[in-house]
Amino acid sequence: MYHPRTDVTHRYRYVPTDFVKHLLTTTAIIAILTMVLSAVFREPVRPALKIDAYATAHPRAFMTVALGDLDGTGKIANYGPPYNNGTGYVQDFVQRWVGVIHPVFPKQDFILTPLHEASHLDPALNGPLKLFDSASATQQAQWESAMGLALSNARVVSGHVLLPPGAYGPVAPLLQGLLKLGQSGLMTGALDRSPADYQFDNQNSLLFLQGKPLHDAATKLELKGNQWGIIHEEDAPYPGPWWMTIVTAIYQIPFIANASAADALALGFGMLLFIILMVAPWIPGINRLPRFLGVHRIIWAEYYRQHQSSSDSSKDAG
């Protein structure tokens, strides 16, 4: 049997060492290797998906996203807690119990307020804004509905969205103005406006691209949940963070993947698994598995062979 006092104290020779020197030397070697390997292989990380890039590359899709925020049919406009009182993405009672803790009103926050700010630079927006603000909710809905149908038949020419004739009222110039604001690169600042000297809250600019823009980008890079995206690297021929396999595997379980409360179920299942693993040494039966499986004997096979031969020699000598 292994005896710590005999095996460690007497079977090894003690030598003086400088742990500080070893620590600094090891740190320096790892730092140099990290920089050299990073320069040679590089991390295939794409630039972040930004509003100006998306508006420039996909102007019609940009206007469609904006219209969804304006008429209340967009992903965030009808999301539900913690952003608003919608019901589109409410998973379970926990989400409703938490309530609205990060209030977001896309029609005002994402569309009208940025346009009012942009009107200081583009006075042509003042007329459509006044007309839209003074119109009844019914009239606004009619304009928005007509605009939705028109966008499906619109053409894109040199970054401009050409709409067929229709009764859009002020909605068409408003969305055209918003497209111009998005392509200029100023919309991110308009969405993340803050009276503070420094801006650290970029919630609105992130939420604006929720839905089709981010889903389309994730699909091309195979980063969506049903593509096991959490363990993929962007456009790389090698695996990414493999240690997240257990997390993403939970989402592949059919009754979780197909449930309306998938996130809540996955989180609860993951927490239960973590608790079981944490208290495994005290669970009868499970705490005997290491001895029953004998994996440690495979890892320490050479030690056990030497120990067995030493024991046999001692018996023969006796």
C-alpha positions in Angstrom: 0.0 0.0 0.0 1.0 3.6 -0.5 2.6 5.1 2.6 3.1 8.9 2.4 5.8 9.1 5.0 7.9 6.3 3.5 7.2 7.0 -0.2 7.5 10.8 -0.1 9.9 11.4 2.8 12.5 8.7 2.3 12.3 7.7 -1.3 13.1 11.1 -2.8 16.1 13.3 -2.4 15.6 16.9 -1.2 17.3 19.7 -3.1 17.2 23.5 -2.6 15.1 25.4 -5.1 14.1 29.0 -5.8 10.3 29.0 -6.4 10.2 32.7 -7.2 12.7 32.2 -10.0 10.8 29.2 -11.3 7.5 31.2 -11.2 9.0 34.1 -13.1 10.8 31.9 -15.6 7.7 29.8 -16.3 5.5 33.0 -16.7 8.0 34.5 -19.1 8.2 31.3 -21.2 4.4 31.0 -21.4 4.0 34.7 -22.3 6.6 34.4 -25.1 5.0 31.2 -26.4 1.6 32.7 -26.3 2.6 35.8 -28.3 4.6 33.7 -30.9 1.9 31.2 -31.4 -0.8 33.9 -31.6 1.2 35.7 -34.3 1.7 32.5 -36.3 -1.8 30.9 -36.0 -4.0 33.8 -34.9 -7.4 33.6 -33.4 -10.1 33.5 -36.2 -12.4 36.0 -34.5 -14.5 38.2 -36.8 -15.2 41.8 -36.1 -18.4 42.5 -34.1 -21.6 42.9 -36.0 -22.3 46.7 -35.9 -25.3 48.7 -36.9 -23.6 50.7 -39.6 -22.1 47.6 -41.3 -25.5 45.9 -41.2 -27.3 48.9 -42.6 -24.8 49.3 -45.4 -24.8 45.6 -46.3 -28.5 44.9 -45.8 -30.5 48.1 -46.2 -33.8 46.5 -46.8 -33.4 44.1 -43.9 -32.4 47.0 -41.7 -35.6 48.9 -42.5 -37.6 45.7 -41.9 -36.0 45.4 -38.4 -36.7 49.0 -37.7 -40.4 48.7 -38.9 -40.8 45.8 -36.4 -39.7 48.0 -33.6 -42.0 50.8 -34.8 -45.2 48.7 -35.2 -44.6 46.4 -32.2 -44.1 43.2 -34.0 -40.3 43.0 -33.7 -38.4 40.5 -31.5 -37.7 43.0 -28.7 -40.9 45.0 -29.1 -42.9 42.0 -28.1 -40.3 40.1 -26.0 -41.7 40.4 -22.5 -39.8 40.5 -19.2 -37.2 41.8 -18.4 -37.7 44.4 -21.1 -41.4 45.0 -21.4 -44.8 43.5 -20.8 -45.0 41.6 -24.1 -45.6 37.9 -24.3 -43.7 36.8 -27.4 -40.8 35.2 -25.6 -42.0 34.5 -22.1 -40.8 31.1 -21.1 -42.1 30.4 -17.7 -43.4 31.9 -14.4 -39.9 32.8 -13.3 -39.5 35.3 -16.1 -42.9 36.8 -15.3 -42.0 36.9 -11.6 -38.8 38.8 -12.2 -40.8 41.4 -14.1 -39.6 44.4 -16.1 -36.2 45.3 -14.7 -34.6 46.7 -17.9 -37.4 48.6 -19.4 -37.1 49.0 -23.2 -39.7 50.7 -25.5 -38.4 50.1 -29.0 -40.8 52.4 -30.7 -39.5 55.4 -28.8 -36.1 54.2 -27.8 -35.0 52.6 -31.1 -36.9 54.7 -33.7 -38.5 58.0 -32.8 -36.0 59.3 -30.2 -33.0 58.7 -32.5 -34.9 60.3 -35.4 -35.7 63.4 -33.3 -32.1 63.7 -32.5 -31.1 63.3 -36.1 -33.6 66.0 -37.1 -31.2 68.6 -35.7 -28.8 67.5 -38.5 -31.4 66.7 -41.1 -34.3 69.2 -40.8 -36.2 67.3 -43.5 -37.2 64.8 -40.8 -39.2 67.4 -38.8 -42.3 67.3 -41.0 -42.7 63.5 -41.1 -42.0 63.3 -37.3 -44.7 65.9 -36.5 -47.2 64.2 -38.9 -46.5 60.7 -37.4 -46.6 61.9 -33.7 -49.9 63.8 -34.3 -51.6 60.8 -36.0 -53.9 58.4 -34.2 -52.8 54.9 -33.4 -55.1 53.5 -36.0 -53.7 55.7 -38.7 -50.1 54.9 -37.7 -50.9 51.2 -37.9 -52.3 51.6 -41.4 -49.2 53.4 -42.6 -47.0 50.7 -40.9 -49.0 47.9 -42.5 -48.7 49.4 -45.9 -44.9 49.9 -45.4 -44.5 46.2 -44.4 -46.1 45.0 -47.6 -44.0 47.5 -49.6 -40.7 46.4 -48.1 -41.2 42.8 -49.3 -41.3 44.1 -52.9 -38.7 46.9 -52.6 -35.5 47.0 -54.6 -32.1 47.9 -53.4 -30.0 50.1 -55.7 -26.6 51.4 -54.6 -27.5 51.2 -50.9 -30.8 52.9 -51.3 -34.2 51.1 -50.8 -36.6 51.9 -53.7 -40.2 51.5 -52.6 -43.2 50.9 -54.9 -45.9 53.6 -54.7 -48.2 53.3 -51.7 -50.0 55.0 -48.8 -47.1 55.0 -46.3 -47.6 58.5 -45.0 -44.6 59.7 -43.0 -43.3 56.1 -42.3 -41.4 55.9 -45.6 -39.3 59.1 -45.0 -38.8 58.2 -41.4 -37.4 54.8 -42.1 -35.3 56.2 -45.0 -33.9 58.7 -42.5 -33.2 56.0 -40.0 -31.4 54.0 -42.7 -29.3 57.0 -43.5 -28.6 57.4 -39.7 -27.6 53.8 -39.4 -25.3 53.8 -42.4 -23.6 57.0 -41.1 -22.4 55.2 -38.0 -24.2 57.6 -35.7 -27.1 55.4 -34.7 -25.1 53.4 -32.1 -24.5 56.6 -30.2 -28.1 57.7 -30.6 -29.3 54.4 -29.1 -26.8 54.3 -26.3 -27.3 57.9 -25.3 -26.6 58.7 -21.7 -26.4 61.9 -19.6 -23.3 60.6 -17.9 -19.8 61.6 -19.0 -18.9 58.0 -19.8 -21.2 55.5 -21.5 -21.0 51.9 -20.3 -24.5 50.8 -21.1 -24.8 49.5 -24.7 -28.0 47.6 -24.1 -30.1 49.3 -26.8 -27.6 49.0 -29.6 -27.2 45.3 -28.9 -31.0 44.7 -28.7 -31.6 46.6 -31.9 -29.9 43.8 -33.9 -31.6 40.9 -32.0 -33.5 38.5 -34.2 -32.8 38.1 -37.9 -29.5 40.1 -38.1 -27.8 38.1 -35.3 -29.4 34.8 -36.3 -28.3 35.1 -39.9 -24.7 35.9 -38.8 -24.7 33.0 -36.4 -26.1 30.6 -38.9 -23.3 31.3 -41.4 -20.7 30.7 -38.7 -22.4 27.6 -37.4 -22.8 29.2 -34.0 -26.5 28.6 -33.3 -27.6 26.4 -30.5 -28.9 23.6 -32.8 -25.5 23.6 -34.5 -23.7 23.0 -31.2 -22.4 26.5 -31.7 -21.1 27.1 -28.2 -18.3 24.7 -28.9 -17.4 25.9 -32.4 -14.7 28.3 -33.3 -15.5 30.9 -35.9 -14.6 29.6 -39.4 -11.8 27.4 -37.8 -11.0 23.8 -38.8 -10.5 22.9 -35.1 -12.9 22.7 -32.1 -13.5 25.7 -29.8 -14.2 25.6 -26.1 -14.7 21.9 -25.6 -15.2 22.3 -21.9 -18.7 23.8 -22.8 -19.8 20.5 -24.3 -21.8 19.5 -21.3 -23.6 22.9 -21.4 -24.6 22.7 -25.0 -25.4 19.0 -24.8 -28.2 19.8 -22.4 -29.8 21.9 -25.1 -29.8 18.9 -27.4 -32.0 16.8 -25.1 -35.3 16.6 -27.0 -37.7 17.5 -24.2 -35.5 20.6 -23.4 -34.8 21.6 -27.0 -38.5 21.5 -27.9 -39.8 23.1 -24.8 -41.0 26.8 -24.6 -38.9 27.2 -21.4 -35.7 25.7 -22.9 -33.4 28.2 -21.2 -35.0 27.7 -17.8 -35.0 23.9 -18.1 -31.4 23.8 -19.3 -30.3 26.1 -16.4 -32.2 24.0 -13.9 -30.8 20.7 -15.3 -27.3 22.1 -15.3 -27.6 23.3 -11.7 -28.9 19.9 -10.6 -26.0 18.1 -12.4 -23.5 20.4 -10.7 -25.0 19.8 -7.3 -24.9 16.0 -7.8 -21.3 16.2 -8.8 -20.4 18.4 -5.9 -22.0 16.1 -3.3 -21.0 12.9 -5.1 -18.4 11.9 -2.4 -21.2 11.7 0.2 -23.8 9.9 -1.9 -23.9 6.2 -1.1 -23.2 4.1 -4.2 -21.9 6.9 -6.3 -19.0 7.5 -4.0 -17.9 3.9 -4.5 -17.8 4.2 -8.3 -14.1 5.2 -8.5 -13.1 2.1 -6.6 -15.5 -0.1 -8.7 -14.4 1.4 -12.1 -10.7 1.2 -11.2 -9.7 4.0 -13.5 -7.0 5.0 -11.0 -5.4 1.6 -11.4 -5.0 2.2 -15.2 -3.5 5.6 -14.6 -1.1 4.3 -11.9 -0.5 0.9 -13.5 3.3 1.2 -13.5 3.3 2.1 -9.8 1.0 -0.8 -8.9 3.2 -3.2 -10.9 6.3 -2.0 -9.1 4.6 -2.1 -5.7 3.3 -5.6 -6.4 6.7 -6.9 -7.4 8.3 -5.3 -4.3 5.7 -7.0 -2.1 6.2 -10.4 -3.8 10.0 -10.0 -3.3 9.5 -9.3 0.4 7.3 -12.3 0.8 9.8 -14.6 -1.0 12.6 -13.2 1.2 10.6 -13.9 4.3 
